[in-house]
Amino acid sequence: MKLSNFTIKSFTELEWPNGGYADLHNDFLSNQLAYKPQAASLVLFWTKSTGEWAKQVQIASLKIVFTNVNFLRVREREAAYPLSEDECLSEIGWSPPDEKDNFDSFYPDQNAPSTYDLLIGFHSEWAIKLNADNAQLFIETL
């Protein structure tokens, strides 16, 4: 998978050219996943947290658009967690293609081969594992 205009840094952060940065764990809440099978696309949406700690963040929302999705697997949430934990990102990393069923280990390697799957996990233990040709970040500033 090619990350066309951003990189993943330290499990929960995104960076992009000219000093762009987003901490998806602390400063944003995941609020929507849209999968379009016929278009083979998936979009993940985040909005800025209303917490005091995110007041300085100048991004209102962001989304990552995955095109030509060729693999998608979702792990269910753990019922013991409150629903609010579904919104809180836990980690982003890479997983070798021979570990499609394994949601418990991943690598933070920014230079992972394109055959590796992207794993996106949340605090309630629900997670997405996918592979696509391309992922592009879109940002809406305040």
Secondary structure, 3 states (H helix, E strand, C coil): CEECCCEEECCCEEEECCCEEEECCCCEEEEEEEEEHHHCEEEEEEEECCCHHHCCCCEEEEEEEEEEEEEEEEECCCCCCCHHHHCCEEEEEEECHHHCCCCCCCECCCCCCCCCEEEEEECCCCEEEEEEEEEEEEEEEC
